[in-house]
Amino acid sequence: NSSTLTTPQGQVDSLMQEVADEAGLDLNLDLPSAQSSAVGQSTASASASGEQDELSQRLAKLRQM
Amino acid sequence: MTSKARSPGPADPLLVTQKHHHRKAFEYISKALKIDEEDGRKDVAVELYRKGIAELEKGVAVQIRGQVGEPWDKARRLQDKMMTNLVMAQDRLEVLEKMLAMNHHSS
């Protein structure tokens, strides 16, 4: 599409900003940092296995009653 | 922990999904066990076991075979444990359902 190729970048940017403004979006919005969630994940994975073990023990105990 | 290899592990969508179902299953079955152990309302415990079992089923269904690396090894161990608890929780659910059915007949 030749019209896309010849449209100046500045015009594209201002159009995108215009659309974003209408939709109430912030184009410069940062994505949530991956670091905090990665830390949360690794702590969770360390205990996940232990939590399943705990369930096994409690289920086994009920079976003996 | 050996973290010399690549570290995309914990953030992988499959691992996140597995972890999510583990967490939900743990919440439901912990509550069910507490009621069950304290001899509370068995019908409430049954409902919670059912919900927990559904989460365990989704958790063990997450496809993690054939992937290499420590996070995946860990995920497979978690999958094994969820499988064990799935069977045990189903057994317990069956016992409680029979118990409830008997009470229902006698009253």
Backbone of each chain as nested JSON, in Angstrom:
{
  "chains": [
    {"id": "A", "residues": [
      {"number": 1, "name": "ASN", "atoms": {"N": [0.846, -1.192, 0.0], "CA": [0.0, 0.0, 0.0], "C": [0.887, 1.25, 0.0]}},
      {"number": 2, "name": "SER", "atoms": {"N": [0.857, 1.97, -1.115], "CA": [1.79, 3.081, -1.271], "C": [1.452, 4.258, -0.367]}},
      {"number": 3, "name": "SER", "atoms": {"N": [0.165, 4.437, -0.059], "CA": [-0.205, 5.578, 0.776], "C": [0.361, 5.432, 2.192]}},
      {"number": 4, "name": "THR", "atoms": {"N": [0.475, 4.181, 2.657], "CA": [1.053, 3.94, 3.968], "C": [2.52, 4.339, 3.966]}},
      {"number": 5, "name": "LEU", "atoms": {"N": [3.201, 3.987, 2.871], "CA": [4.638, 4.239, 2.787], "C": [4.955, 5.721, 2.728]}},
      {"number": 6, "name": "THR", "atoms": {"N": [4.073, 6.482, 2.117], "CA": [4.375, 7.899, 1.931], "C": [3.832, 8.787, 3.038]}},
      {"number": 7, "name": "THR", "atoms": {"N": [3.097, 8.193, 3.993], "CA": [2.586, 9.015, 5.093], "C": [3.731, 9.358, 6.051]}},
      {"number": 8, "name": "PRO", "atoms": {"N": [3.946, 10.647, 6.307], "CA": [5.055, 11.031, 7.191], "C": [4.882, 10.456, 8.593]}},
      {"number": 9, "name": "GLN", "atoms": {"N": [5.992, 10.071, 9.195], "CA": [5.965, 9.453, 10.519], "C": [5.283, 10.354, 11.559]}},
      {"number": 10, "name": "GLY", "atoms": {"N": [5.585, 11.657, 11.457], "CA": [5.014, 12.591, 12.429], "C": [3.492, 12.6, 12.384]}},
      {"number": 11, "name": "GLN", "atoms": {"N": [2.977, 12.462, 11.16], "CA": [1.522, 12.472, 10.979], "C": [0.903, 11.211, 11.602]}},
      {"number": 12, "name": "VAL", "atoms": {"N": [1.619, 10.095, 11.4], "CA": [1.161, 8.824, 11.971], "C": [1.129, 8.923, 13.49]}},
      {"number": 13, "name": "ASP", "atoms": {"N": [2.208, 9.477, 14.047], "CA": [2.306, 9.593, 15.505], "C": [1.171, 10.442, 16.082]}},
      {"number": 14, "name": "SER", "atoms": {"N": [0.931, 11.584, 15.407], "CA": [-0.095, 12.473, 15.955], "C": [-1.476, 11.845, 15.825]}},
      {"number": 15, "name": "LEU", "atoms": {"N": [-1.675, 11.075, 14.771], "CA": [-2.957, 10.392, 14.595], "C": [-3.148, 9.335, 15.678]}},
      {"number": 16, "name": "MET", "atoms": {"N": [-2.086, 8.601, 15.943], "CA": [-2.163, 7.566, 16.986], "C": [-2.455, 8.199, 18.339]}},
      {"number": 17, "name": "GLN", "atoms": {"N": [-1.811, 9.337, 18.587], "CA": [-2.022, 10.035, 19.862], "C": [-3.475, 10.492, 19.97]}},
      {"number": 18, "name": "GLU", "atoms": {"N": [-3.981, 10.98, 18.832], "CA": [-5.353, 11.465, 18.793], "C": [-6.342, 10.342, 19.138]}},
      {"number": 19, "name": "VAL", "atoms": {"N": [-6.116, 9.182, 18.494], "CA": [-6.971, 8.019, 18.733], "C": [-6.865, 7.571, 20.187]}},
      {"number": 20, "name": "ALA", "atoms": {"N": [-5.638, 7.578, 20.678], "CA": [-5.405, 7.148, 22.059], "C": [-6.103, 8.089, 23.037]}},
      {"number": 21, "name": "ASP", "atoms": {"N": [-6.017, 9.388, 22.755], "CA": [-6.665, 10.378, 23.622], "C": [-8.168, 10.144, 23.675]}},
      {"number": 22, "name": "GLU", "atoms": {"N": [-8.729, 9.863, 22.507], "CA": [-10.168, 9.627, 22.441], "C": [-10.567, 8.406, 23.263]}},
      {"number": 23, "name": "ALA", "atoms": {"N": [-9.695, 7.378, 23.208], "CA": [-9.992, 6.144, 23.93], "C": [-9.563, 6.219, 25.394]}},
      {"number": 24, "name": "GLY", "atoms": {"N": [-8.963, 7.334, 25.766], "CA": [-8.524, 7.492, 27.15], "C": [-7.318, 6.648, 27.505]}},
      {"number": 25, "name": "LEU", "atoms": {"N": [-6.496, 6.382, 26.496], "CA": [-5.308, 5.555, 26.75], "C": [-4.065, 6.42, 26.909]}},
      {"number": 26, "name": "ASP", "atoms": {"N": [-3.139, 5.93, 27.646], "CA": [-1.86, 6.602, 27.79], "C": [-0.82, 5.799, 27.034]}},
      {"number": 27, "name": "LEU", "atoms": {"N": [-0.352, 6.347, 25.901], "CA": [0.601, 5.601, 25.07], "C": [1.928, 5.371, 25.777]}},
      {"number": 28, "name": "ASN", "atoms": {"N": [2.25, 6.254, 26.702], "CA": [3.55, 6.14, 27.374], "C": [3.481, 5.303, 28.651]}},
      {"number": 29, "name": "LEU", "atoms": {"N": [2.314, 4.719, 28.841], "CA": [2.136, 3.899, 30.047], "C": [3.16, 2.765, 30.083]}},
      {"number": 30, "name": "ASP", "atoms": {"N": [3.859, 2.665, 31.188], "CA": [4.845, 1.585, 31.315], "C": [4.163, 0.278, 31.636]}},
      {"number": 31, "name": "LEU", "atoms": {"N": [4.729, -0.786, 31.106], "CA": [4.226, -2.107, 31.48], "C": [4.646, -2.375, 32.91]}},
      {"number": 32, "name": "PRO", "atoms": {"N": [3.846, -3.136, 33.657], "CA": [4.251, -3.453, 35.026], "C": [5.595, -4.162, 35.021]}},
      {"number": 33, "name": "SER", "atoms": {"N": [6.437, -3.812, 35.944], "CA": [7.781, -4.394, 35.935], "C": [7.709, -5.897, 36.164]}},
      {"number": 34, "name": "ALA", "atoms": {"N": [8.484, -6.612, 35.378], "CA": [8.45, -8.069, 35.446], "C": [9.125, -8.577, 36.712]}},
      {"number": 35, "name": "GLN", "atoms": {"N": [9.96, -7.726, 37.283], "CA": [10.788, -8.205, 38.381], "C": [9.988, -8.632, 39.611]}},
      {"number": 36, "name": "SER", "atoms": {"N": [9.065, -7.772, 40.02], "CA": [8.342, -8.076, 41.255], "C": [7.534, -9.364, 41.12]}},
      {"number": 37, "name": "SER", "atoms": {"N": [6.918, -9.558, 39.921], "CA": [6.105, -10.762, 39.768], "C": [6.981, -12.011, 39.679]}},
      {"number": 38, "name": "ALA", "atoms": {"N": [8.169, -11.858, 39.092], "CA": [9.07, -13.005, 38.994], "C": [9.515, -13.454, 40.382]}},
      {"number": 39, "name": "VAL", "atoms": {"N": [9.752, -12.479, 41.261], "CA": [10.154, -12.815, 42.631], "C": [9.021, -13.559, 43.331]}},
      {"number": 40, "name": "GLY", "atoms": {"N": [7.808, -13.033, 43.137], "CA": [6.642, -13.668, 43.742], "C": [6.469, -15.094, 43.254]}},
      {"number": 41, "name": "GLN", "atoms": {"N": [6.687, -15.273, 41.952], "CA": [6.551, -16.604, 41.371], "C": [7.536, -17.598, 41.975]}},
      {"number": 42, "name": "SER", "atoms": {"N": [8.783, -17.167, 42.122], "CA": [9.788, -18.129, 42.575], "C": [9.567, -18.498, 44.04]}},
      {"number": 43, "name": "THR", "atoms": {"N": [9.101, -17.539, 44.837], "CA": [8.824, -17.907, 46.228], "C": [7.641, -18.861, 46.277]}},
      {"number": 44, "name": "ALA", "atoms": {"N": [6.678, -18.61, 45.38], "CA": [5.496, -19.465, 45.358], "C": [5.874, -20.885, 44.95]}},
      {"number": 45, "name": "SER", "atoms": {"N": [6.781, -21.0, 43.973], "CA": [7.134, -22.33, 43.488], "C": [7.927, -23.103, 44.533]}},
      {"number": 46, "name": "ALA", "atoms": {"N": [8.643, -22.372, 45.388], "CA": [9.404, -23.057, 46.424], "C": [8.459, -23.724, 47.414]}},
      {"number": 47, "name": "SER", "atoms": {"N": [7.291, -23.104, 47.64], "CA": [6.396, -23.632, 48.658], "C": [5.276, -24.495, 48.073]}},
      {"number": 48, "name": "ALA", "atoms": {"N": [5.037, -24.387, 46.759], "CA": [3.94, -25.12, 46.139], "C": [4.037, -26.613, 46.427]}},
      {"number": 49, "name": "SER", "atoms": {"N": [5.229, -27.147, 46.232], "CA": [5.472, -28.565, 46.452], "C": [5.185, -28.948, 47.91]}},
      {"number": 50, "name": "GLY", "atoms": {"N": [5.625, -28.097, 48.809], "CA": [5.409, -28.339, 50.23], "C": [3.934, -28.277, 50.596]}},
      {"number": 51, "name": "GLU", "atoms": {"N": [3.218, -27.389, 49.925], "CA": [1.788, -27.263, 50.205], "C": [1.035, -28.509, 49.747]}},
      {"number": 52, "name": "GLN", "atoms": {"N": [1.44, -29.05, 48.59], "CA": [0.803, -30.279, 48.12], "C": [1.115, -31.438, 49.081]}},
      {"number": 53, "name": "ASP", "atoms": {"N": [2.35, -31.443, 49.601], "CA": [2.717, -32.473, 50.583], "C": [1.818, -32.401, 51.812]}},
      {"number": 54, "name": "GLU", "atoms": {"N": [1.565, -31.168, 52.229], "CA": [0.725, -30.976, 53.411], "C": [-0.678, -31.55, 53.17]}},
      {"number": 55, "name": "LEU", "atoms": {"N": [-1.211, -31.286, 51.985], "CA": [-2.542, -31.82, 51.658], "C": [-2.526, -33.348, 51.685]}},
      {"number": 56, "name": "SER", "atoms": {"N": [-1.46, -33.944, 51.141], "CA": [-1.35, -35.41, 51.117], "C": [-1.386, -35.979, 52.524]}},
      {"number": 57, "name": "GLN", "atoms": {"N": [-0.611, -35.347, 53.412], "CA": [-0.544, -35.847, 54.793], "C": [-1.9, -35.775, 55.48]}},
      {"number": 58, "name": "ARG", "atoms": {"N": [-2.575, -34.657, 55.279], "CA": [-3.869, -34.486, 55.947], "C": [-4.921, -35.434, 55.358]}},
      {"number": 59, "name": "LEU", "atoms": {"N": [-4.859, -35.638, 54.039], "CA": [-5.806, -36.574, 53.42], "C": [-5.539, -38.002, 53.886]}},
      {"number": 60, "name": "ALA", "atoms": {"N": [-4.261, -38.34, 54.036], "CA": [-3.897, -39.688, 54.491], "C": [-4.39, -39.925, 55.911]}},
      {"number": 61, "name": "LYS", "atoms": {"N": [-4.284, -38.894, 56.736], "CA": [-4.713, -39.017, 58.126], "C": [-6.224, -39.273, 58.209]}},
      {"number": 62, "name": "LEU", "atoms": {"N": [-6.976, -38.59, 57.379], "CA": [-8.43, -38.769, 57.386], "C": [-8.813, -40.183, 56.945]}},
      {"number": 63, "name": "ARG", "atoms": {"N": [-7.988, -40.724, 56.06], "CA": [-8.291, -42.053, 55.537], "C": [-8.168, -43.119, 56.627]}},
      {"number": 64, "name": "GLN", "atoms": {"N": [-7.302, -42.837, 57.611], "CA": [-7.075, -43.82, 58.676], "C": [-8.19, -43.813, 59.711]}},
      {"number": 65, "name": "MET", "atoms": {"N": [-8.996, -42.77, 59.701], "CA": [-10.017, -42.695, 60.738], "C": [-11.196, -43.628, 60.454]}}
    ]},
    {"id": "B", "residues": [
      {"number": 1, "name": "MET", "atoms": {"N": [19.684, -23.912, 44.977], "CA": [19.099, -23.943, 43.637], "C": [20.182, -23.695, 42.586]}},
      {"number": 2, "name": "THR", "atoms": {"N": [20.206, -24.49, 41.52], "CA": [21.185, -24.291, 40.459], "C": [20.561, -23.434, 39.356]}},
      {"number": 3, "name": "SER", "atoms": {"N": [21.053, -22.228, 39.226], "CA": [20.466, -21.33, 38.241], "C": [21.512, -20.905, 37.218]}},
      {"number": 4, "name": "LYS", "atoms": {"N": [22.335, -21.869, 36.802], "CA": [23.365, -21.524, 35.836], "C": [22.809, -21.453, 34.408]}},
      {"number": 5, "name": "ALA", "atoms": {"N": [21.789, -22.251, 34.114], "CA": [21.201, -22.25, 32.778], "C": [20.302, -21.035, 32.581]}},
      {"number": 6, "name": "ARG", "atoms": {"N": [19.508, -21.043, 31.517], "CA": [18.6, -19.935, 31.23], "C": [17.544, -19.829, 32.323]}},
      {"number": 7, "name": "SER", "atoms": {"N": [17.027, -18.646, 32.47], "CA": [16.065, -18.447, 33.55], "C": [14.716, -17.933, 33.058]}},
      {"number": 8, "name": "PRO", "atoms": {"N": [14.198, -18.465, 31.921], "CA": [12.877, -18.004, 31.513], "C": [11.803, -18.781, 32.252]}},
      {"number": 9, "name": "GLY", "atoms": {"N": [12.229, -19.772, 32.998], "CA": [11.329, -20.73, 33.63], "C": [10.097, -20.2, 34.315]}},
      {"number": 10, "name": "PRO", "atoms": {"N": [10.239, -19.559, 35.474], "CA": [9.068, -19.257, 36.295], "C": [8.033, -18.39, 35.589]}},
      {"number": 11, "name": "ALA", "atoms": {"N": [8.456, -17.621, 34.586], "CA": [7.513, -16.716, 33.938], "C": [6.809, -17.374, 32.753]}},
      {"number": 12, "name": "ASP", "atoms": {"N": [7.205, -18.602, 32.424], "CA": [6.574, -19.279, 31.282], "C": [5.078, -19.445, 31.542]}},
      {"number": 13, "name": "PRO", "atoms": {"N": [4.256, -19.118, 30.545], "CA": [2.791, -19.184, 30.732], "C": [2.298, -20.532, 31.241]}},
      {"number": 14, "name": "LEU", "atoms": {"N": [2.921, -21.616, 30.779], "CA": [2.487, -22.943, 31.235], "C": [2.739, -23.109, 32.726]}},
      {"number": 15, "name": "LEU", "atoms": {"N": [3.901, -22.648, 33.176], "CA": [4.233, -22.778, 34.595], "C": [3.342, -21.873, 35.443]}},
      {"number": 16, "name": "VAL", "atoms": {"N": [3.044, -20.709, 34.892], "CA": [2.158, -19.782, 35.61], "C": [0.763, -20.392, 35.748]}},
      {"number": 17, "name": "THR", "atoms": {"N": [0.294, -21.021, 34.673], "CA": [-1.021, -21.675, 34.696], "C": [-1.052, -22.805, 35.714]}},
      {"number": 18, "name": "GLN", "atoms": {"N": [-0.007, -23.611, 35.683], "CA": [0.065, -24.732, 36.621], "C": [0.037, -24.207, 38.056]}},
      {"number": 19, "name": "LYS", "atoms": {"N": [0.831, -23.171, 38.305], "CA": [0.915, -22.584, 39.641], "C": [-0.439, -22.029, 40.076]}},
      {"number": 20, "name": "HIS", "atoms": {"N": [-1.123, -21.416, 39.138], "CA": [-2.435, -20.843, 39.435], "C": [-3.41, -21.94, 39.916]}},
      {"number": 21, "name": "HIS", "atoms": {"N": [-3.449, -23.05, 39.187], "CA": [-4.373, -24.122, 39.561], "C": [-3.95, -24.793, 40.864]}},
      {"number": 22, "name": "HIS", "atoms": {"N": [-2.643, -24.894, 41.053], "CA": [-2.155, -25.432, 42.33], "C": [-2.696, -24.591, 43.479]}},
      {"number": 23, "name": "ARG", "atoms": {"N": [-2.565, -23.254, 43.303], "CA": [-2.945, -22.34, 44.387], "C": [-4.439, -22.432, 44.708]}},
      {"number": 24, "name": "LYS", "atoms": {"N": [-5.257, -22.432, 43.638], "CA": [-6.697, -22.531, 43.845], "C": [-7.046, -23.871, 44.5]}},
      {"number": 25, "name": "ALA", "atoms": {"N": [-6.434, -24.931, 44.024], "CA": [-6.696, -26.263, 44.577], "C": [-6.313, -26.305, 46.05]}},
      {"number": 26, "name": "PHE", "atoms": {"N": [-5.176, -25.72, 46.355], "CA": [-4.71, -25.715, 47.74], "C": [-5.699, -24.973, 48.635]}},
      {"number": 27, "name": "GLU", "atoms": {"N": [-6.188, -23.837, 48.15], "CA": [-7.145, -23.057, 48.939], "C": [-8.421, -23.857, 49.215]}},
      {"number": 28, "name": "TYR", "atoms": {"N": [-8.987, -24.429, 48.171], "CA": [-10.242, -25.177, 48.329], "C": [-10.055, -26.403, 49.216]}},
      {"number": 29, "name": "ILE", "atoms": {"N": [-9.019, -27.182, 48.946], "CA": [-8.866, -28.441, 49.68], "C": [-8.43, -28.191, 51.125]}},
      {"number": 30, "name": "SER", "atoms": {"N": [-7.661, -27.131, 51.36], "CA": [-7.325, -26.787, 52.749], "C": [-8.59, -26.496, 53.546]}},
      {"number": 31, "name": "LYS", "atoms": {"N": [-9.485, -25.716, 52.932], "CA": [-10.741, -25.381, 53.615], "C": [-11.574, -26.637, 53.846]}},
      {"number": 32, "name": "ALA", "atoms": {"N": [-11.636, -27.475, 52.824], "CA": [-12.403, -28.722, 52.933], "C": [-11.842, -29.582, 54.062]}},
      {"number": 33, "name": "LEU", "atoms": {"N": [-10.518, -29.696, 54.113], "CA": [-9.875, -30.52, 55.142], "C": [-10.163, -29.987, 56.534]}},
      {"number": 34, "name": "LYS", "atoms": {"N": [-10.115, -28.676, 56.668], "CA": [-10.339, -28.073, 57.989], "C": [-11.735, -28.44, 58.498]}},
      {"number": 35, "name": "ILE", "atoms": {"N": [-12.722, -28.304, 57.642], "CA": [-14.098, -28.643, 58.019], "C": [-14.205, -30.148, 58.312]}},
      {"number": 36, "name": "ASP", "atoms": {"N": [-13.604, -30.924, 57.433], "CA": [-13.629, -32.379, 57.542], "C": [-12.967, -32.843, 58.85]}},
      {"number": 37, "name": "GLU", "atoms": {"N": [-11.818, -32.278, 59.158], "CA": [-11.071, -32.668, 60.358], "C": [-11.798, -32.282, 61.633]}},
      {"number": 38, "name": "GLU", "atoms": {"N": [-12.46, -31.126, 61.583], "CA": [-13.156, -30.66, 62.789], "C": [-14.589, -31.175, 62.841]}},
      {"number": 39, "name": "ASP", "atoms": {"N": [-14.89, -32.106, 61.946], "CA": [-16.197, -32.73, 61.889], "C": [-17.316, -31.703, 61.739]}},
      {"number": 40, "name": "GLY", "atoms": {"N": [-17.072, -30.731, 60.851], "CA": [-18.086, -29.714, 60.574], "C": [-19.076, -30.208, 59.54]}},
      {"number": 41, "name": "ARG", "atoms": {"N": [-19.71, -29.258, 58.855], "CA": [-20.718, -29.605, 57.838], "C": [-20.077, -30.379, 56.683]}},
      {"number": 42, "name": "LYS", "atoms": {"N": [-20.374, -31.661, 56.601], "CA": [-19.782, -32.503, 55.564], "C": [-20.229, -32.1, 54.162]}},
      {"number": 43, "name": "ASP", "atoms": {"N": [-21.451, -31.602, 54.065], "CA": [-21.919, -31.201, 52.732], "C": [-21.141, -29.999, 52.205]}},
      {"number": 44, "name": "VAL", "atoms": {"N": [-20.725, -29.115, 53.136], "CA": [-19.902, -27.97, 52.73], "C": [-18.512, -28.469, 52.324]}},
      {"number": 45, "name": "ALA", "atoms": {"N": [-17.979, -29.393, 53.103], "CA": [-16.668, -29.969, 52.779], "C": [-16.697, -30.633, 51.4]}},
      {"number": 46, "name": "VAL", "atoms": {"N": [-17.786, -31.345, 51.125], "CA": [-17.921, -32.034, 49.827], "C": [-17.836, -31.036, 48.671]}},
      {"number": 47, "name": "GLU", "atoms": {"N": [-18.539, -29.916, 48.819], "CA": [-18.508, -28.888, 47.774], "C": [-17.091, -28.359, 47.545]}},
      {"number": 48, "name": "LEU", "atoms": {"N": [-16.399, -28.122, 48.665], "CA": [-15.034, -27.588, 48.568], "C": [-14.077, -28.624, 47.973]}},
      {"number": 49, "name": "TYR", "atoms": {"N": [-14.236, -29.884, 48.349], "CA": [-13.41, -30.942, 47.747], "C": [-13.639, -30.971, 46.235]}},
      {"number": 50, "name": "ARG", "atoms": {"N": [-14.903, -30.859, 45.835], "CA": [-15.214, -30.903, 44.397], "C": [-14.517, -29.793, 43.638]}},
      {"number": 51, "name": "LYS", "atoms": {"N": [-14.567, -28.59, 44.207], "CA": [-13.922, -27.448, 43.559], "C": [-12.409, -27.644, 43.508]}},
      {"number": 52, "name": "GLY", "atoms": {"N": [-11.863, -28.138, 44.614], "CA": [-10.421, -28.39, 44.658], "C": [-9.994, -29.446, 43.652]}},
      {"number": 53, "name": "ILE", "atoms": {"N": [-10.79, -30.489, 43.538], "CA": [-10.502, -31.572, 42.585], "C": [-10.52, -31.036, 41.152]}},
      {"number": 54, "name": "ALA", "atoms": {"N": [-11.495, -30.168, 40.86], "CA": [-11.571, -29.58, 39.513], "C": [-10.301, -28.781, 39.202]}},
      {"number": 55, "name": "GLU", "atoms": {"N": [-9.788, -28.059, 40.199], "CA": [-8.561, -27.288, 39.991], "C": [-7.352, -28.219, 39.823]}},
      {"number": 56, "name": "LEU", "atoms": {"N": [-7.313, -29.294, 40.597], "CA": [-6.205, -30.255, 40.458], "C": [-6.222, -30.881, 39.066]}},
      {"number": 57, "name": "GLU", "atoms": {"N": [-7.425, -31.172, 38.579], "CA": [-7.534, -31.762, 37.235], "C": [-6.97, -30.815, 36.183]}},
      {"number": 58, "name": "LYS", "atoms": {"N": [-7.3, -29.532, 36.327], "CA": [-6.763, -28.544, 35.382], "C": [-5.252, -28.419, 35.551]}},
      {"number": 59, "name": "GLY", "atoms": {"N": [-4.815, -28.508, 36.792], "CA": [-3.377, -28.387, 37.073], "C": [-2.557, -29.512, 36.475]}},
      {"number": 60, "name": "VAL", "atoms": {"N": [-3.022, -30.751, 36.617], "CA": [-2.251, -31.885, 36.086], "C": [-2.371, -31.965, 34.564]}},
      {"number": 61, "name": "ALA", "atoms": {"N": [-3.385, -31.286, 34.001], "CA": [-3.569, -31.316, 32.548], "C": [-2.602, -30.374, 31.821]}},
      {"number": 62, "name": "VAL", "atoms": {"N": [-1.953, -29.491, 32.572], "CA": [-1.007, -28.572, 31.936], "C": [0.158, -29.369, 31.337]}},
      {"number": 63, "name": "GLN", "atoms": {"N": [0.374, -29.15, 30.056], "CA": [1.338, -29.958, 29.296], "C": [2.784, -29.511, 29.569]}},
      {"number": 64, "name": "ILE", "atoms": {"N": [3.482, -30.262, 30.416], "CA": [4.852, -29.863, 30.746], "C": [5.855, -30.95, 30.426]}},
      {"number": 65, "name": "ARG", "atoms": {"N": [5.418, -31.955, 29.664], "CA": [6.364, -33.018, 29.302], "C": [7.317, -32.559, 28.205]}},
      {"number": 66, "name": "GLY", "atoms": {"N": [8.509, -33.139, 28.205], "CA": [9.458, -32.883, 27.126], "C": [10.213, -31.571, 27.224]}},
      {"number": 67, "name": "GLN", "atoms": {"N": [9.943, -30.792, 28.275], "CA": [10.654, -29.523, 28.44], "C": [11.863, -29.757, 29.335]}},
      {"number": 68, "name": "VAL", "atoms": {"N": [12.946, -29.088, 29.011], "CA": [14.196, -29.333, 29.731], "C": [14.554, -28.139, 30.623]}},
      {"number": 69, "name": "GLY", "atoms": {"N": [15.077, -28.46, 31.791], "CA": [15.547, -27.407, 32.688], "C": [14.951, -27.545, 34.075]}},
      {"number": 70, "name": "GLU", "atoms": {"N": [15.615, -26.921, 35.03], "CA": [15.231, -27.048, 36.431], "C": [13.78, -26.626, 36.714]}},
      {"number": 71, "name": "PRO", "atoms": {"N": [13.314, -25.487, 36.173], "CA": [11.92, -25.108, 36.483], "C": [10.923, -26.165, 36.023]}},
      {"number": 72, "name": "TRP", "atoms": {"N": [11.268, -26.84, 34.918], "CA": [10.36, -27.863, 34.384], "C": [10.419, -29.132, 35.217]}},
      {"number": 73, "name": "ASP", "atoms": {"N": [11.626, -29.465, 35.702], "CA": [11.747, -30.621, 36.602], "C": [10.903, -30.383, 37.843]}},
      {"number": 74, "name": "LYS", "atoms": {"N": [10.986, -29.174, 38.339], "CA": [10.235, -28.811, 39.533], "C": [8.734, -28.896, 39.248]}},
      {"number": 75, "name": "ALA", "atoms": {"N": [8.357, -28.425, 38.065], "CA": [6.938, -28.448, 37.679], "C": [6.425, -29.885, 37.563]}},
      {"number": 76, "name": "ARG", "atoms": {"N": [7.294, -30.783, 37.074], "CA": [6.882, -32.189, 36.965], "C": [6.709, -32.824, 38.347]}},
      {"number": 77, "name": "ARG", "atoms": {"N": [7.57, -32.433, 39.285], "CA": [7.41, -32.951, 40.652], "C": [6.1, -32.443, 41.254]}},
      {"number": 78, "name": "LEU", "atoms": {"N": [5.808, -31.181, 40.973], "CA": [4.546, -30.619, 41.473], "C": [3.354, -31.329, 40.824]}},
      {"number": 79, "name": "GLN", "atoms": {"N": [3.488, -31.649, 39.55], "CA": [2.424, -32.351, 38.834], "C": [2.168, -33.721, 39.472]}},
      {"number": 80, "name": "ASP", "atoms": {"N": [3.261, -34.431, 39.8], "CA": [3.135, -35.741, 40.458], "C": [2.375, -35.613, 41.771]}},
      {"number": 81, "name": "LYS", "atoms": {"N": [2.724, -34.597, 42.538], "CA": [2.079, -34.421, 43.841], "C": [0.613, -34.049, 43.692]}},
      {"number": 82, "name": "MET", "atoms": {"N": [0.326, -33.247, 42.674], "CA": [-1.078, -32.886, 42.437], "C": [-1.876, -34.12, 42.007]}},
      {"number": 83, "name": "MET", "atoms": {"N": [-1.214, -34.987, 41.235], "CA": [-1.865, -36.226, 40.792], "C": [-2.197, -37.094, 42.003]}},
      {"number": 84, "name": "THR", "atoms": {"N": [-1.234, -37.219, 42.932], "CA": [-1.453, -37.988, 44.157], "C": [-2.641, -37.428, 44.936]}},
      {"number": 85, "name": "ASN", "atoms": {"N": [-2.651, -36.107, 45.087], "CA": [-3.727, -35.484, 45.856], "C": [-5.069, -35.545, 45.139]}},
      {"number": 86, "name": "LEU", "atoms": {"N": [-5.018, -35.557, 43.827], "CA": [-6.251, -35.701, 43.054], "C": [-6.916, -37.037, 43.381]}},
      {"number": 87, "name": "VAL", "atoms": {"N": [-6.119, -38.097, 43.375], "CA": [-6.646, -39.431, 43.682], "C": [-7.129, -39.498, 45.132]}},
      {"number": 88, "name": "MET", "atoms": {"N": [-6.319, -38.975, 46.047], "CA": [-6.676, -39.042, 47.468], "C": [-7.926, -38.215, 47.78]}},
      {"number": 89, "name": "ALA", "atoms": {"N": [-8.024, -37.046, 47.161], "CA": [-9.191, -36.191, 47.409], "C": [-10.459, -36.83, 46.825]}},
      {"number": 90, "name": "GLN", "atoms": {"N": [-10.308, -37.496, 45.676], "CA": [-11.456, -38.178, 45.078], "C": [-11.938, -39.311, 45.98]}},
      {"number": 91, "name": "ASP", "atoms": {"N": [-10.963, -40.04, 46.56], "CA": [-11.311, -41.116, 47.494], "C": [-12.077, -40.559, 48.691]}},
      {"number": 92, "name": "ARG", "atoms": {"N": [-11.564, -39.47, 49.235], "CA": [-12.191, -38.871, 50.408], "C": [-13.605, -38.363, 50.064]}},
      {"number": 93, "name": "LEU", "atoms": {"N": [-13.722, -37.773, 48.892], "CA": [-15.018, -37.263, 48.433], "C": [-16.042, -38.394, 48.354]}},
      {"number": 94, "name": "GLU", "atoms": {"N": [-15.579, -39.532, 47.849], "CA": [-16.46, -40.688, 47.716], "C": [-16.958, -41.157, 49.082]}},
      {"number": 95, "name": "VAL", "atoms": {"N": [-16.029, -41.214, 50.051], "CA": [-16.377, -41.628, 51.416], "C": [-17.431, -40.693, 51.996]}},
      {"number": 96, "name": "LEU", "atoms": {"N": [-17.201, -39.402, 51.831], "CA": [-18.132, -38.416, 52.389], "C": [-19.497, -38.473, 51.705]}},
      {"number": 97, "name": "GLU", "atoms": {"N": [-19.483, -38.694, 50.409], "CA": [-20.75, -38.763, 49.679], "C": [-21.587, -39.953, 50.137]}},
      {"number": 98, "name": "LYS", "atoms": {"N": [-20.901, -41.067, 50.387], "CA": [-21.608, -42.25, 50.9], "C": [-22.18, -41.966, 52.279]}},
      {"number": 99, "name": "MET", "atoms": {"N": [-21.35, -41.275, 53.091], "CA": [-21.756, -40.936, 54.448], "C": [-23.02, -40.062, 54.408]}},
      {"number": 100, "name": "LEU", "atoms": {"N": [-22.993, -39.076, 53.534], "CA": [-24.13, -38.16, 53.418], "C": [-25.37, -38.89, 52.903]}},
      {"number": 101, "name": "ALA", "atoms": {"N": [-25.185, -39.794, 51.98], "CA": [-26.303, -40.546, 51.421], "C": [-26.957, -41.405, 52.496]}},
      {"number": 102, "name": "MET", "atoms": {"N": [-26.128, -42.002, 53.362], "CA": [-26.647, -42.84, 54.437], "C": [-27.434, -42.012, 55.445]}},
      {"number": 103, "name": "ASN", "atoms": {"N": [-26.863, -40.848, 55.804], "CA": [-27.558, -39.968, 56.741], "C": [-28.9, -39.521, 56.186]}},
      {"number": 104, "name": "HIS", "atoms": {"N": [-28.895, -39.3, 54.897], "CA": [-30.106, -38.837, 54.238], "C": [-31.206, -39.899, 54.306]}},
      {"number": 105, "name": "HIS", "atoms": {"N": [-30.784, -41.172, 54.132], "CA": [-31.751, -42.262, 54.165], "C": [-32.318, -42.477, 55.561]}},
      {"number": 106, "name": "SER", "atoms": {"N": [-31.443, -42.328, 56.577], "CA": [-31.876, -42.655, 57.939], "C": [-32.723, -41.547, 58.543]}},
      {"number": 107, "name": "SER", "atoms": {"N": [-32.653, -40.316, 57.995], "CA": [-33.413, -39.234, 58.617], "C": [-34.775, -39.045, 57.966]}}
    ]}
  ]
}
